Amino acid sequence: MKMKIAILQTEVSIGNIEENISRLNRQLEQLSRSGLPDVLVLPELWTTGFYPTPLADFADENGKQIKEVLSGLARRYRINLVGGTVITKTDNGIYNTCHCFDREGELIAEYSKSHLFSPMGENGHFTPGNSLSVFELDGIRCGISVCYDLRFPEWIRKIALQDISILFLPAAWPMRRLTHWQILTRARAIENQMFVAAANCAGKQPAMRCAGHSAIIDPWGELLAEAGDGPSLLQAELDPSEQKKIRQTFNVLADRRPDLYSDPSNNSL
């Protein structure tokens, strides 16, 4: 079963949650006229930018507002939605959280960013997540990581070992490290033999200019589609059976030696 994925590489109005939600509504309405994808993927912190402070002033209590918005859009347009991330407040802290919805508008997965970007102080404002997230969209097994998680191959490998076909990666990645973005997204696809759908922001945010260059990459590391640096809609059709063919003939994961990879506390990757 093939799957059409669309990435909405959007420019964010900083701190203006209502305007960013309105923009998404307009973009989806326009997209519905030209043909809807099976899955729409949004970038990191698309409702606020990365990131206005104090966080509490922009935090969505238990994700209630964005869950209502995204659930309604998924149900209305009958699409799966990987909802980028938003600032979410719970009793345990403020998180950078992704919510995913199926075609019925049902919340099927949540993931809070696990690796917080200390060079920009993200770790001083957000609480890190501690759990991976694996789920199915239209019968295809998927996982999520967010932005800086990309730099931690141990974490991505742990998700890949859950037998996923597609890794979704919402991000707010800066232009000054564009080369890293392009290399690492392809590396994670190649080494884990999986599709990667990497959704970046475009435009200027408070501390950086975003790189754009969202990409959809196949398990060989080939680019199925790549955006430029401005706002755009990126689309590609994936065929999960291609991943199965690759793993049947060149199964890198089957040749792993976990006994050699233990850290000093003997926790195998």
C-alpha positions in Angstrom: 0.0 0.0 0.0 1.5 3.3 -1.1 1.2 6.5 1.0 1.2 10.1 -0.2 2.9 12.4 2.3 2.8 16.2 2.3 5.0 18.4 4.4 3.9 22.0 5.1 7.1 24.0 5.3 5.6 27.1 6.8 6.9 30.5 8.0 5.7 31.2 11.5 4.2 34.4 12.9 6.2 34.5 16.2 4.0 34.1 19.2 0.8 34.6 17.3 -0.9 31.3 17.9 -4.3 32.3 16.4 -2.7 33.6 13.2 -0.7 30.5 12.7 -3.7 28.3 13.2 -5.7 30.4 10.8 -2.9 30.1 8.2 -3.0 26.3 8.6 -6.8 26.3 8.0 -6.3 28.4 4.8 -3.5 26.2 3.5 -5.5 23.0 4.1 -8.6 24.5 2.4 -6.4 25.4 -0.6 -4.8 21.9 -0.6 -8.2 20.3 -0.6 -8.8 21.8 -4.0 -5.7 20.3 -5.6 -5.8 16.9 -3.9 -5.2 15.9 -0.3 -2.4 13.6 0.8 -2.7 10.6 3.1 -0.6 12.3 5.7 0.1 16.0 6.4 3.2 16.8 8.5 3.8 20.1 10.3 7.1 21.5 11.6 8.3 22.1 15.1 6.6 24.8 17.2 4.6 26.0 14.2 2.0 27.8 16.4 4.6 30.0 18.2 8.1 29.8 16.7 11.2 28.6 18.5 10.5 30.0 21.0 8.9 32.9 22.7 9.2 33.4 26.5 8.0 33.1 29.1 6.8 29.7 27.9 3.9 29.6 30.3 2.3 32.6 28.4 2.2 30.5 25.2 1.7 27.0 26.6 -1.3 25.0 25.7 -2.8 23.4 28.8 -2.6 19.6 28.3 -2.6 20.4 24.6 -6.3 21.0 24.7 -6.5 23.8 22.1 -4.3 22.2 19.5 -5.9 18.8 19.9 -9.3 20.3 19.2 -7.9 22.1 16.1 -5.9 19.2 14.6 -8.6 16.6 15.4 -11.2 18.7 13.7 -9.0 19.2 10.6 -8.1 15.6 10.3 -11.7 14.6 10.6 -12.9 17.3 8.2 -10.4 16.5 5.4 -10.2 12.8 6.2 -6.4 12.9 6.4 -3.8 11.7 8.9 -2.1 14.6 10.7 1.4 14.6 12.2 0.9 17.8 14.1 4.4 19.2 14.3 5.0 20.3 17.9 3.5 22.9 20.2 4.4 24.2 23.7 2.3 22.0 26.0 1.9 22.4 29.8 1.1 19.5 32.1 1.3 19.0 35.8 4.8 17.7 35.3 6.2 20.6 33.3 6.2 22.4 29.9 7.0 20.2 27.0 7.7 20.4 23.2 5.1 18.0 22.1 3.8 16.4 18.9 0.2 15.1 18.6 -0.8 12.7 15.8 -4.3 12.1 14.5 -5.9 9.6 12.2 -8.5 10.2 9.5 -11.3 10.0 12.1 -9.7 12.7 14.1 -8.7 10.3 16.9 -5.5 11.1 18.8 -3.3 8.0 18.2 0.1 9.2 19.4 2.0 11.8 21.3 5.7 12.5 21.6 7.6 15.0 23.7 11.0 16.0 22.4 13.6 14.0 24.3 16.8 15.9 23.5 16.6 19.6 24.3 18.9 22.0 22.5 21.2 23.3 25.2 23.1 25.8 23.0 19.9 27.9 22.8 18.8 27.2 26.3 15.9 24.9 25.4 16.8 22.7 28.4 16.4 25.6 30.8 12.8 26.2 29.7 11.3 22.8 28.6 11.0 19.5 30.3 12.5 16.6 28.3 10.3 13.7 27.3 11.5 10.2 28.1 9.4 7.9 25.9 9.5 6.9 22.3 6.4 6.9 20.2 5.5 4.3 17.6 2.1 4.0 16.0 0.3 3.1 12.7 -1.2 5.3 10.0 -3.3 3.4 7.4 -1.6 0.2 8.5 1.9 1.5 8.1 4.2 1.5 11.2 5.6 4.9 12.0 7.7 6.7 14.6 8.5 10.3 15.6 11.5 12.3 16.6 11.9 16.1 16.9 14.7 18.3 15.5 17.8 17.9 17.9 16.9 14.3 18.4 18.3 13.8 14.9 21.8 14.2 16.3 21.4 11.2 18.6 21.7 8.0 16.4 21.2 5.8 19.5 17.7 7.2 20.0 16.8 7.0 16.3 18.1 3.4 16.1 16.0 2.5 19.2 12.9 3.8 17.4 13.9 2.1 14.1 14.2 -1.3 15.9 10.5 -1.1 16.6 10.1 -2.1 13.0 8.9 1.2 11.7 8.7 2.1 8.0 8.6 5.9 8.3 10.2 8.3 10.8 8.5 11.7 11.0 10.8 14.5 12.1 9.3 17.9 12.8 12.0 20.6 13.2 13.0 24.2 13.5 16.5 23.8 12.1 18.7 26.9 11.4 20.2 27.9 8.0 23.7 28.1 9.5 23.6 24.3 10.0 21.8 23.4 6.8 24.6 21.0 5.7 24.2 19.0 8.9 20.4 18.8 8.4 20.9 17.4 4.9 23.5 14.9 5.8 22.0 13.7 9.0 18.5 13.2 7.7 19.9 11.1 4.9 22.2 9.2 7.2 19.4 8.2 9.6 17.4 6.9 6.6 20.3 4.9 5.2 21.6 3.4 8.4 18.2 2.4 9.6 16.8 1.4 6.1 13.6 3.5 6.6 11.8 6.4 5.1 12.4 9.8 6.7 9.9 12.7 6.4 11.7 15.7 7.8 9.5 18.8 8.2 11.4 22.1 8.8 10.2 25.6 9.2 11.0 28.5 6.8 11.8 32.1 7.5 13.2 34.1 10.3 12.5 33.3 14.0 13.7 35.1 17.1 17.2 33.7 17.3 17.8 32.3 13.8 16.8 32.0 10.2 15.3 28.6 9.5 16.9 26.5 6.8 13.7 25.1 5.2 14.9 22.2 2.9 12.3 19.8 4.3 12.8 16.4 2.7 11.3 13.0 2.1 14.0 10.4 1.9 13.8 6.7 1.0 15.6 3.8 2.7 18.6 4.1 0.3 19.0 7.7 1.3 17.7 9.0 -2.0 15.7 12.2 -2.0 12.2 11.6 -3.1 11.5 15.3 -2.7 13.2 18.4 -1.2 12.0 21.9 -0.6 14.0 25.1 -1.0 14.4 27.6 1.9 11.0 29.4 1.6 7.4 28.5 2.5 6.3 25.6 0.4 4.3 22.4 0.2 6.4 19.3 -0.4 4.9 16.0 -1.5 6.0 12.5 -2.4 4.5 9.0 -2.6 6.1 6.3 -0.5 5.9 2.6 -1.2 6.7 0.6 2.0 7.2 -2.6 0.0 10.4 -1.0 -1.3 11.7 -1.0 2.3 10.9 -4.7 2.6 12.7 -5.5 -0.6 15.8 -3.6 0.6 15.8 -5.4 3.9 15.4 -8.8 2.2 18.4 -8.3 0.0 20.7 -6.1 2.2 19.5 -6.4 5.8 22.0 -4.3 7.8 19.9 -4.4 10.9 20.0 -8.2 10.9 23.8 -8.1 11.1 23.9 -6.0 14.3 26.0 -7.2 17.2 24.2 -5.7 20.3 26.6 -7.6 22.6 29.4 -5.2 21.4 27.4 -2.0 21.8 26.8 -2.0 25.6 27.7 1.1 27.5 29.5 0.8 30.9 26.2 0.3 32.7 25.5 -2.6 30.3 22.5 -1.1 28.7 22.4 -2.4 25.1 21.3 -0.1 22.3 
